[in-house]
Amino acid sequence: MTEGGAVVEHVGGWLRRDNLKGFLVALSEVIGYRFDGSDWGAVEAGLEVGAGGDGWFGYPLGDDAALEVAMSRVVEEGETEVRVVVAEGLACLREQVRVAWMIFNRFEVSPEVEMAD
């Protein structure tokens, strides 16, 4: 797939809404970004706004734009559709995203998940 002239790959599908925060924390850890309460607040607010508009909200993770996460909230099912865009040339990162996706898509994770210092 091409976006803005660069080849990118999307990884994603449906994810339990309660697992979303943990998934974003895990992705952030993979790229060396500290996902904190202000990030989570922005995601929650974006999902609320997106629920009233076209349904999608995009959030870049990290400073180098290696990952962008797009989310769409499905209110009646308690799930979120998630699409992670991995920048061109980052095959190793794409595989790490796939592993995180597999874990958070198959197991229930506490919505109160936090990074351990």
The first five atom37 places (N, CA, C, CB, O) and aatype in JSON, in Angstrom:
{
  "aatype": [12, 16, 6, 7, 7, 0, 19, 19, 6, 8, 19, 7, 7, 17, 10, 1, 1, 3, 2, 10, 11, 7, 13, 10, 19, 0, 10, 15, 6, 19, 9, 7, 18, 1, 13, 3, 7, 15, 3, 17, 7, 0, 19, 6, 0, 7, 10, 6, 19, 7, 0, 7, 7, 3, 7, 17, 13, 7, 18, 14, 10, 7, 3, 3, 0, 0, 10, 6, 19, 0, 12, 15, 1, 19, 19, 6, 6, 7, 6, 16, 6, 19, 1, 19, 19, 19, 0, 6, 7, 10, 0, 4, 10, 1, 6, 5, 19, 1, 19, 0, 17, 12, 9, 13, 2, 1, 13, 6, 19, 15, 14, 6, 19, 6, 12, 0, 3],
  "atom_mask": [
    [1, 1, 1, 1, 1],
    [1, 1, 1, 1, 1],
    [1, 1, 1, 1, 1],
    [1, 1, 1, 0, 1],
    [1, 1, 1, 0, 1],
    [1, 1, 1, 1, 1],
    [1, 1, 1, 1, 1],
    [1, 1, 1, 1, 1],
    [1, 1, 1, 1, 1],
    [1, 1, 1, 1, 1],
    [1, 1, 1, 1, 1],
    [1, 1, 1, 0, 1],
    [1, 1, 1, 0, 1],
    [1, 1, 1, 1, 1],
    [1, 1, 1, 1, 1],
    [1, 1, 1, 1, 1],
    [1, 1, 1, 1, 1],
    [1, 1, 1, 1, 1],
    [1, 1, 1, 1, 1],
    [1, 1, 1, 1, 1],
    [1, 1, 1, 1, 1],
    [1, 1, 1, 0, 1],
    [1, 1, 1, 1, 1],
    [1, 1, 1, 1, 1],
    [1, 1, 1, 1, 1],
    [1, 1, 1, 1, 1],
    [1, 1, 1, 1, 1],
    [1, 1, 1, 1, 1],
    [1, 1, 1, 1, 1],
    [1, 1, 1, 1, 1],
    [1, 1, 1, 1, 1],
    [1, 1, 1, 0, 1],
    [1, 1, 1, 1, 1],
    [1, 1, 1, 1, 1],
    [1, 1, 1, 1, 1],
    [1, 1, 1, 1, 1],
    [1, 1, 1, 0, 1],
    [1, 1, 1, 1, 1],
    [1, 1, 1, 1, 1],
    [1, 1, 1, 1, 1],
    [1, 1, 1, 0, 1],
    [1, 1, 1, 1, 1],
    [1, 1, 1, 1, 1],
    [1, 1, 1, 1, 1],
    [1, 1, 1, 1, 1],
    [1, 1, 1, 0, 1],
    [1, 1, 1, 1, 1],
    [1, 1, 1, 1, 1],
    [1, 1, 1, 1, 1],
    [1, 1, 1, 0, 1],
    [1, 1, 1, 1, 1],
    [1, 1, 1, 0, 1],
    [1, 1, 1, 0, 1],
    [1, 1, 1, 1, 1],
    [1, 1, 1, 0, 1],
    [1, 1, 1, 1, 1],
    [1, 1, 1, 1, 1],
    [1, 1, 1, 0, 1],
    [1, 1, 1, 1, 1],
    [1, 1, 1, 1, 1],
    [1, 1, 1, 1, 1],
    [1, 1, 1, 0, 1],
    [1, 1, 1, 1, 1],
    [1, 1, 1, 1, 1],
    [1, 1, 1, 1, 1],
    [1, 1, 1, 1, 1],
    [1, 1, 1, 1, 1],
    [1, 1, 1, 1, 1],
    [1, 1, 1, 1, 1],
    [1, 1, 1, 1, 1],
    [1, 1, 1, 1, 1],
    [1, 1, 1, 1, 1],
    [1, 1, 1, 1, 1],
    [1, 1, 1, 1, 1],
    [1, 1, 1, 1, 1],
    [1, 1, 1, 1, 1],
    [1, 1, 1, 1, 1],
    [1, 1, 1, 0, 1],
    [1, 1, 1, 1, 1],
    [1, 1, 1, 1, 1],
    [1, 1, 1, 1, 1],
    [1, 1, 1, 1, 1],
    [1, 1, 1, 1, 1],
    [1, 1, 1, 1, 1],
    [1, 1, 1, 1, 1],
    [1, 1, 1, 1, 1],
    [1, 1, 1, 1, 1],
    [1, 1, 1, 1, 1],
    [1, 1, 1, 0, 1],
    [1, 1, 1, 1, 1],
    [1, 1, 1, 1, 1],
    [1, 1, 1, 1, 1],
    [1, 1, 1, 1, 1],
    [1, 1, 1, 1, 1],
    [1, 1, 1, 1, 1],
    [1, 1, 1, 1, 1],
    [1, 1, 1, 1, 1],
    [1, 1, 1, 1, 1],
    [1, 1, 1, 1, 1],
    [1, 1, 1, 1, 1],
    [1, 1, 1, 1, 1],
    [1, 1, 1, 1, 1],
    [1, 1, 1, 1, 1],
    [1, 1, 1, 1, 1],
    [1, 1, 1, 1, 1],
    [1, 1, 1, 1, 1],
    [1, 1, 1, 1, 1],
    [1, 1, 1, 1, 1],
    [1, 1, 1, 1, 1],
    [1, 1, 1, 1, 1],
    [1, 1, 1, 1, 1],
    [1, 1, 1, 1, 1],
    [1, 1, 1, 1, 1],
    [1, 1, 1, 1, 1],
    [1, 1, 1, 1, 1],
    [1, 1, 1, 1, 1],
    [1, 1, 1, 1, 1]
  ],
  "atom_positions": [
    [[0.85, -1.17, 0.0], [0.0, 0.0, 0.0], [0.89, 1.23, 0.0], [-0.96, 0.0, 1.22], [1.98, 1.21, 0.57]],
    [[0.45, 2.3, -0.62], [1.22, 3.53, -0.69], [0.46, 4.66, -0.04], [1.57, 3.88, -2.14], [-0.74, 4.84, -0.29]],
    [[1.14, 5.44, 0.8], [0.57, 6.63, 1.42], [1.6, 7.73, 1.33], [0.14, 6.37, 2.91], [2.72, 7.57, 1.83]],
    [[1.26, 8.83, 0.72], [2.17, 9.96, 0.62], [3.46, 9.61, -0.11], [0.0, 0.0, 0.0], [4.51, 10.18, 0.17]],
    [[3.37, 8.67, -1.07], [4.53, 8.3, -1.86], [5.39, 7.21, -1.23], [0.0, 0.0, 0.0], [6.3, 6.71, -1.9]],
    [[5.16, 6.83, 0.02], [5.96, 5.81, 0.68], [5.17, 4.51, 0.76], [6.39, 6.28, 2.09], [3.95, 4.53, 0.91]],
    [[5.86, 3.4, 0.66], [5.23, 2.11, 0.8], [5.09, 1.81, 2.29], [6.04, 0.99, 0.07], [6.06, 1.9, 3.04]],
    [[3.88, 1.48, 2.7], [3.62, 1.17, 4.11], [2.82, -0.11, 4.18], [2.88, 2.34, 4.82], [2.25, -0.56, 3.18]],
    [[2.77, -0.68, 5.35], [1.95, -1.86, 5.55], [1.05, -1.64, 6.75], [2.82, -3.12, 5.74], [1.46, -1.09, 7.77]],
    [[-0.19, -2.09, 6.6], [-1.15, -2.01, 7.69], [-1.2, -3.35, 8.41], [-2.56, -1.61, 7.17], [-1.21, -4.4, 7.78]],
    [[-1.22, -3.3, 9.73], [-1.39, -4.47, 10.56], [-2.58, -4.17, 11.44], [-0.08, -4.82, 11.39], [-2.63, -3.1, 12.06]],
    [[-3.53, -5.06, 11.53], [-4.63, -4.79, 12.43], [-5.89, -5.57, 12.14], [0.0, 0.0, 0.0], [-5.89, -6.52, 11.36]],
    [[-6.96, -5.14, 12.79], [-8.27, -5.76, 12.73], [-9.05, -5.33, 13.96], [0.0, 0.0, 0.0], [-8.91, -4.2, 14.41]],
    [[-9.87, -6.22, 14.5], [-10.67, -5.91, 15.68], [-9.93, -6.27, 16.95], [-12.01, -6.65, 15.62], [-9.25, -7.29, 17.01]],
    [[-10.07, -5.42, 17.96], [-9.41, -5.62, 19.24], [-10.4, -5.28, 20.35], [-8.11, -4.75, 19.36], [-11.16, -4.32, 20.22]],
    [[-10.39, -6.06, 21.43], [-11.24, -5.71, 22.58], [-10.85, -4.32, 23.07], [-11.09, -6.77, 23.74], [-9.66, -4.02, 23.22]],
    [[-11.83, -3.48, 23.32], [-11.53, -2.13, 23.77], [-10.73, -2.13, 25.06], [-12.82, -1.35, 23.96], [-9.88, -1.26, 25.25]],
    [[-10.98, -3.08, 25.97], [-10.23, -3.15, 27.22], [-8.75, -3.46, 26.98], [-10.84, -4.19, 28.14], [-7.93, -3.19, 27.86]],
    [[-8.4, -4.03, 25.84], [-7.01, -4.36, 25.53], [-6.28, -3.23, 24.8], [-6.96, -5.62, 24.69], [-5.06, -3.31, 24.61]],
    [[-6.99, -2.2, 24.39], [-6.4, -1.16, 23.56], [-5.25, -0.44, 24.26], [-7.45, -0.15, 23.17], [-4.18, -0.26, 23.66]],
    [[-5.44, -0.04, 25.5], [-4.38, 0.68, 26.2], [-3.11, -0.17, 26.31], [-4.86, 1.11, 27.6], [-2.01, 0.32, 26.05]],
    [[-3.27, -1.42, 26.7], [-2.11, -2.31, 26.8], [-1.41, -2.49, 25.47], [0.0, 0.0, 0.0], [-0.18, -2.54, 25.41]],
    [[-2.17, -2.6, 24.4], [-1.61, -2.73, 23.06], [-0.78, -1.51, 22.7], [-2.71, -2.95, 22.03], [0.33, -1.63, 22.17]],
    [[-1.31, -0.33, 22.98], [-0.59, 0.91, 22.67], [0.66, 1.06, 23.53], [-1.5, 2.12, 22.87], [1.69, 1.55, 23.06]],
    [[0.58, 0.64, 24.79], [1.76, 0.66, 25.67], [2.83, -0.29, 25.12], [1.37, 0.26, 27.13], [4.01, 0.05, 25.09]],
    [[2.41, -1.48, 24.68], [3.37, -2.45, 24.13], [4.02, -1.93, 22.86], [2.67, -3.78, 23.85], [5.23, -2.05, 22.69]],
    [[3.22, -1.35, 21.95], [3.79, -0.78, 20.73], [4.79, 0.32, 21.05], [2.68, -0.24, 19.82], [5.85, 0.41, 20.43]],
    [[4.45, 1.14, 22.02], [5.34, 2.24, 22.41], [6.65, 1.7, 22.96], [4.66, 3.13, 23.45], [7.71, 2.25, 22.68]],
    [[6.57, 0.65, 23.73], [7.79, 0.04, 24.29], [8.68, -0.48, 23.16], [7.42, -1.1, 25.26], [9.9, -0.34, 23.22]],
    [[8.08, -1.08, 22.14], [8.83, -1.61, 21.01], [9.66, -0.52, 20.32], [7.88, -2.26, 20.0], [10.78, -0.77, 19.89]],
    [[9.1, 0.68, 20.22], [9.8, 1.76, 19.51], [10.55, 2.7, 20.46], [8.82, 2.57, 18.69], [11.13, 3.69, 20.02]],
    [[10.54, 2.38, 21.76], [11.29, 3.19, 22.72], [10.61, 4.5, 23.07], [0.0, 0.0, 0.0], [11.28, 5.48, 23.39]],
    [[9.28, 4.51, 23.02], [8.52, 5.71, 23.35], [7.8, 5.48, 24.68], [7.5, 6.06, 22.23], [7.27, 4.4, 24.92]],
    [[7.78, 6.48, 25.52], [7.1, 6.38, 26.82], [5.65, 6.82, 26.65], [7.82, 7.26, 27.9], [5.36, 8.02, 26.59]],
    [[4.73, 5.86, 26.58], [3.3, 6.12, 26.46], [2.78, 6.43, 27.85], [2.53, 4.91, 25.81], [2.86, 5.59, 28.75]],
    [[2.23, 7.64, 28.04], [1.8, 8.03, 29.38], [0.33, 8.42, 29.42], [2.66, 9.18, 29.9], [-0.4, 8.23, 28.45]],
    [[-0.07, 8.96, 30.55], [-1.47, 9.33, 30.74], [-1.97, 10.37, 29.75], [0.0, 0.0, 0.0], [-3.14, 10.34, 29.37]],
    [[-1.11, 11.28, 29.33], [-1.56, 12.29, 28.35], [-1.8, 11.66, 26.99], [-0.52, 13.43, 28.23], [-2.7, 12.07, 26.26]],
    [[-0.99, 10.65, 26.63], [-1.22, 9.93, 25.38], [-2.57, 9.2, 25.45], [-0.07, 8.92, 25.1], [-3.37, 9.27, 24.52]],
    [[-2.78, 8.5, 26.55], [-4.03, 7.74, 26.68], [-5.24, 8.68, 26.7], [-4.0, 6.89, 27.96], [-6.27, 8.36, 26.12]],
    [[-5.11, 9.83, 27.35], [-6.2, 10.81, 27.35], [-6.51, 11.3, 25.95], [0.0, 0.0, 0.0], [-7.68, 11.47, 25.6]],
    [[-5.48, 11.52, 25.14], [-5.69, 11.95, 23.76], [-6.38, 10.87, 22.95], [-4.35, 12.32, 23.11], [-7.24, 11.16, 22.12]],
    [[-6.01, 9.62, 23.17], [-6.65, 8.51, 22.45], [-8.12, 8.4, 22.85], [-5.92, 7.17, 22.74], [-8.99, 8.27, 21.99]],
    [[-8.4, 8.45, 24.16], [-9.79, 8.37, 24.61], [-10.63, 9.5, 24.02], [-9.86, 8.42, 26.14], [-11.74, 9.27, 23.55]],
    [[-10.1, 10.73, 24.05], [-10.83, 11.87, 23.49], [-11.02, 11.71, 21.99], [-10.08, 13.18, 23.79], [-12.1, 12.01, 21.47]],
    [[-10.01, 11.24, 21.29], [-10.11, 11.02, 19.85], [-11.15, 9.98, 19.5], [0.0, 0.0, 0.0], [-11.86, 10.13, 18.51]],
    [[-11.24, 8.94, 20.29], [-12.26, 7.91, 20.04], [-13.66, 8.45, 20.28], [-12.01, 6.69, 20.92], [-14.59, 8.08, 19.56]],
    [[-13.82, 9.31, 21.28], [-15.14, 9.92, 21.54], [-15.55, 10.81, 20.38], [-15.11, 10.74, 22.85], [-16.7, 10.74, 19.93]],
    [[-14.64, 11.63, 19.89], [-14.93, 12.51, 18.76], [-15.18, 11.68, 17.51], [-13.77, 13.51, 18.53], [-16.1, 11.96, 16.74]],
    [[-14.34, 10.66, 17.3], [-14.48, 9.8, 16.13], [-15.8, 9.06, 16.09], [0.0, 0.0, 0.0], [-16.32, 8.77, 15.02]],
    [[-16.35, 8.75, 17.27], [-17.62, 8.05, 17.33], [-18.74, 8.9, 16.75], [-17.95, 7.65, 18.78], [-19.76, 8.37, 16.3]],
    [[-18.57, 10.22, 16.76], [-19.6, 11.11, 16.22], [-19.34, 11.53, 14.79], [0.0, 0.0, 0.0], [-20.23, 12.07, 14.15]],
    [[-18.14, 11.3, 14.28], [-17.78, 11.72, 12.92], [-17.69, 10.53, 11.99], [0.0, 0.0, 0.0], [-18.6, 9.71, 11.92]],
    [[-16.56, 10.44, 11.27], [-16.38, 9.33, 10.35], [-16.0, 8.05, 11.06], [-15.33, 9.68, 9.32], [-15.88, 7.0, 10.43]],
    [[-15.79, 8.12, 12.37], [-15.51, 6.94, 13.16], [-14.05, 6.63, 13.37], [0.0, 0.0, 0.0], [-13.73, 5.8, 14.23]],
    [[-13.14, 7.25, 12.62], [-11.71, 6.95, 12.72], [-10.93, 8.07, 13.39], [-11.13, 6.68, 11.35], [-11.23, 9.25, 13.22]],
    [[-9.93, 7.66, 14.17], [-9.05, 8.58, 14.85], [-7.62, 8.07, 14.68], [-9.43, 8.73, 16.37], [-7.35, 6.9, 14.95]],
    [[-6.72, 8.91, 14.23], [-5.32, 8.5, 14.04], [-4.44, 9.11, 15.12], [0.0, 0.0, 0.0], [-4.63, 10.25, 15.52]],
    [[-3.46, 8.32, 15.59], [-2.55, 8.8, 16.62], [-1.15, 8.29, 16.32], [-3.02, 8.33, 18.04], [-0.92, 7.08, 16.27]],
    [[-0.19, 9.21, 16.11], [1.19, 8.78, 15.85], [1.88, 8.39, 17.16], [2.0, 9.9, 15.15], [1.7, 9.05, 18.19]],
    [[2.65, 7.32, 17.12], [3.41, 6.89, 18.29], [4.88, 7.22, 18.06], [3.22, 5.37, 18.57], [5.45, 6.88, 17.02]],
    [[5.49, 7.87, 19.01], [6.9, 8.2, 18.93], [7.17, 9.48, 18.17], [0.0, 0.0, 0.0], [6.25, 10.12, 17.66]],
    [[8.43, 9.82, 18.12], [8.83, 11.08, 17.49], [9.24, 10.93, 16.04], [9.95, 11.68, 18.26], [9.29, 11.92, 15.31]],
    [[9.53, 9.7, 15.6], [10.03, 9.53, 14.24], [8.98, 9.04, 13.25], [11.17, 8.56, 14.26], [9.31, 8.73, 12.11]],
    [[7.72, 8.98, 13.66], [6.6, 8.59, 12.79], [6.77, 7.19, 12.22], [6.45, 9.59, 11.66], [6.27, 6.91, 11.12]],
    [[7.46, 6.3, 12.92], [7.6, 4.92, 12.47], [6.26, 4.19, 12.53], [8.64, 4.18, 13.31], [5.99, 3.3, 11.72]],
    [[5.41, 4.58, 13.48], [4.1, 3.95, 13.64], [3.02, 5.01, 13.74], [4.07, 3.05, 14.89], [3.18, 6.04, 14.39]],
    [[1.92, 4.75, 13.07], [0.71, 5.54, 13.27], [-0.41, 4.55, 13.5], [0.39, 6.5, 12.03], [-0.56, 3.58, 12.75]],
    [[-1.18, 4.78, 14.54], [-2.27, 3.89, 14.88], [-3.58, 4.62, 14.57], [-2.2, 3.45, 16.38], [-3.81, 5.73, 15.05]],
    [[-4.43, 3.97, 13.78], [-5.77, 4.5, 13.48], [-6.76, 3.59, 14.18], [-6.04, 4.59, 11.92], [-6.66, 2.37, 14.1]],
    [[-7.74, 4.2, 14.85], [-8.71, 3.44, 15.63], [-10.12, 3.89, 15.3], [-8.44, 3.58, 17.11], [-10.37, 5.07, 15.06]],
    [[-11.04, 2.94, 15.31], [-12.45, 3.23, 15.12], [-13.23, 2.5, 16.19], [-12.93, 2.82, 13.7], [-13.12, 1.29, 16.33]],
    [[-14.0, 3.24, 16.94], [-14.75, 2.68, 18.07], [-16.09, 2.13, 17.59], [-14.97, 3.76, 19.15], [-16.83, 2.79, 16.87]],
    [[-16.39, 0.91, 18.01], [-17.69, 0.29, 17.74], [-18.39, 0.18, 19.09], [-17.55, -1.12, 17.03], [-18.14, -0.75, 19.85]],
    [[-19.28, 1.14, 19.36], [-19.88, 1.27, 20.69], [-20.67, 0.05, 21.11], [-20.78, 2.47, 20.72], [-20.5, -0.44, 22.23]],
    [[-21.52, -0.47, 20.24], [-22.43, -1.53, 20.65], [-21.73, -2.87, 20.9], [-23.47, -1.71, 19.61], [-22.32, -3.74, 21.54]],
    [[-20.51, -3.04, 20.42], [-19.85, -4.33, 20.6], [-18.7, -4.29, 21.59], [-19.35, -4.8, 19.29], [-18.16, -5.35, 21.93]],
    [[-18.31, -3.1, 22.07], [-17.21, -3.02, 23.02], [-15.87, -3.34, 22.39], [0.0, 0.0, 0.0], [-14.93, -3.73, 23.09]],
    [[-15.77, -3.18, 21.1], [-14.53, -3.45, 20.39], [-14.06, -2.2, 19.66], [-14.7, -4.62, 19.41], [-14.81, -1.25, 19.48]],
    [[-12.82, -2.24, 19.26], [-12.22, -1.15, 18.51], [-11.56, -1.75, 17.28], [-11.2, -0.35, 19.38], [-10.84, -2.74, 17.38]],
    [[-11.78, -1.14, 16.14], [-11.05, -1.57, 14.96], [-9.75, -0.78, 14.96], [-11.87, -1.34, 13.63], [-9.75, 0.45, 15.11]],
    [[-8.65, -1.47, 14.81], [-7.33, -0.85, 14.9], [-6.55, -1.15, 13.63], [-6.57, -1.36, 16.16], [-6.57, -2.27, 13.11]],
    [[-5.87, -0.13, 13.15], [-4.98, -0.3, 12.0], [-3.67, 0.38, 12.36], [-5.61, 0.31, 10.67], [-3.65, 1.57, 12.67]],
    [[-2.58, -0.37, 12.31], [-1.26, 0.17, 12.6], [-0.52, 0.29, 11.28], [-0.47, -0.73, 13.63], [-0.37, -0.69, 10.56]],
    [[-0.07, 1.49, 10.98], [0.68, 1.74, 9.75], [2.16, 1.76, 10.12], [0.24, 3.1, 9.07], [2.6, 2.55, 10.96]],
    [[2.92, 0.88, 9.49], [4.36, 0.78, 9.72], [5.08, 1.41, 8.54], [4.81, -0.72, 9.91], [4.81, 1.06, 7.39]],
    [[5.98, 2.33, 8.81], [6.7, 3.05, 7.77], [7.54, 2.09, 6.91], [7.6, 4.13, 8.38], [7.91, 1.0, 7.35]],
    [[7.81, 2.51, 5.74], [8.58, 1.75, 4.75], [9.95, 1.35, 5.3], [8.74, 2.55, 3.47], [10.6, 2.11, 6.01]],
    [[10.36, 0.14, 4.93], [11.71, -0.31, 5.27], [11.89, -0.8, 6.69], [0.0, 0.0, 0.0], [13.03, -1.01, 7.12]],
    [[10.82, -0.98, 7.42], [10.93, -1.39, 8.83], [10.3, -2.77, 9.04], [10.26, -0.35, 9.75], [9.41, -2.94, 9.86]],
    [[10.79, -3.76, 8.27], [10.23, -5.11, 8.33], [10.3, -5.71, 9.73], [10.95, -6.02, 7.34], [9.37, -6.37, 10.17]],
    [[11.4, -5.48, 10.43], [11.55, -6.0, 11.78], [10.48, -5.4, 12.71], [12.97, -5.7, 12.32], [9.9, -6.1, 13.53]],
    [[10.25, -4.1, 12.57], [9.22, -3.44, 13.37], [7.84, -4.0, 13.04], [9.25, -1.92, 13.14], [7.02, -4.22, 13.94]],
    [[7.58, -4.23, 11.77], [6.3, -4.8, 11.35], [6.06, -6.13, 12.04], [6.25, -4.97, 9.82], [4.95, -6.41, 12.49]],
    [[7.09, -6.96, 12.12], [6.95, -8.26, 12.77], [6.73, -8.12, 14.27], [8.18, -9.12, 12.51], [5.99, -8.91, 14.86]],
    [[7.36, -7.14, 14.9], [7.13, -6.9, 16.33], [5.7, -6.44, 16.56], [8.12, -5.84, 16.87], [5.07, -6.84, 17.55]],
    [[5.18, -5.62, 15.67], [3.78, -5.18, 15.77], [2.86, -6.38, 15.63], [3.45, -4.11, 14.68], [1.87, -6.5, 16.36]],
    [[3.16, -7.27, 14.71], [2.34, -8.48, 14.52], [2.32, -9.34, 15.79], [2.87, -9.31, 13.34], [1.27, -9.88, 16.15]],
    [[3.46, -9.48, 16.45], [3.52, -10.28, 17.68], [2.67, -9.62, 18.77], [4.99, -10.44, 18.17], [1.9, -10.29, 19.44]],
    [[2.82, -8.31, 18.94], [1.99, -7.59, 19.93], [0.51, -7.76, 19.6], [2.36, -6.09, 19.99], [-0.31, -7.97, 20.49]],
    [[0.17, -7.65, 18.32], [-1.22, -7.8, 17.88], [-1.75, -9.18, 18.26], [-1.34, -7.57, 16.36], [-2.85, -9.29, 18.79]],
    [[-0.98, -10.22, 17.98], [-1.4, -11.58, 18.29], [-1.68, -11.73, 19.78], [-0.34, -12.59, 17.84], [-2.68, -12.33, 20.17]],
    [[-0.79, -11.2, 20.62], [-0.96, -11.33, 22.06], [-2.21, -10.58, 22.54], [0.28, -10.79, 22.79], [-3.04, -11.15, 23.25]],
    [[-2.35, -9.33, 22.14], [-3.46, -8.52, 22.65], [-4.79, -8.86, 21.99], [-3.16, -7.05, 22.44], [-5.85, -8.45, 22.47]],
    [[-4.76, -9.6, 20.91], [-5.99, -10.02, 20.25], [-6.48, -11.35, 20.81], [-5.78, -10.13, 18.74], [-7.65, -11.69, 20.65]],
    [[-5.6, -12.11, 21.46], [-5.97, -13.44, 21.95], [-6.17, -13.53, 23.45], [-4.93, -14.42, 21.54], [-6.77, -14.48, 23.94]],
    [[-5.67, -12.56, 24.19], [-5.74, -12.6, 25.65], [-6.46, -11.36, 26.17], [-4.34, -12.72, 26.26], [-6.42, -10.3, 25.55]],
    [[-7.1, -11.5, 27.32], [-7.71, -10.34, 27.96], [-6.66, -9.68, 28.85], [-8.98, -10.74, 28.79], [-5.99, -10.34, 29.64]],
    [[-6.53, -8.37, 28.7], [-5.55, -7.6, 29.45], [-6.3, -6.56, 30.27], [-4.5, -6.93, 28.5], [-7.29, -6.0, 29.81]],
    [[-5.83, -6.31, 31.47], [-6.47, -5.31, 32.31], [-6.46, -3.95, 31.63], [-5.77, -5.23, 33.67], [-5.42, -3.54, 31.11]],
    [[-7.6, -3.25, 31.61], [-7.62, -1.9, 31.03], [-6.82, -0.9, 31.86], [-9.06, -1.41, 30.9], [-6.59, 0.22, 31.41]],
    [[-6.39, -1.28, 33.05], [-5.6, -0.4, 33.91], [-4.11, -0.65, 33.78], [-6.02, -0.57, 35.36], [-3.34, -0.26, 34.65]],
    [[-3.7, -1.28, 32.71], [-2.29, -1.62, 32.5], [-1.43, -0.35, 32.53], [-2.1, -2.37, 31.17], [-1.82, 0.69, 32.0]],
    [[-0.26, -0.47, 33.16], [0.68, 0.66, 33.22], [2.09, 0.12, 33.04], [0.56, 1.44, 34.58], [2.36, -1.06, 33.29]],
    [[2.97, 0.98, 32.6], [4.37, 0.61, 32.46], [4.99, 0.5, 33.85], [5.14, 1.67, 31.58], [4.72, 1.31, 34.73]],
    [[5.82, -0.52, 34.03], [6.57, -0.65, 35.27], [7.87, 0.12, 35.12], [6.85, -2.16, 35.62], [8.56, 0.0, 34.11]],
    [[8.2, 0.9, 36.12], [9.46, 1.68, 36.06], [10.62, 0.88, 36.58], [9.33, 2.96, 36.85], [11.75, 1.38, 36.6]]
  ]
}
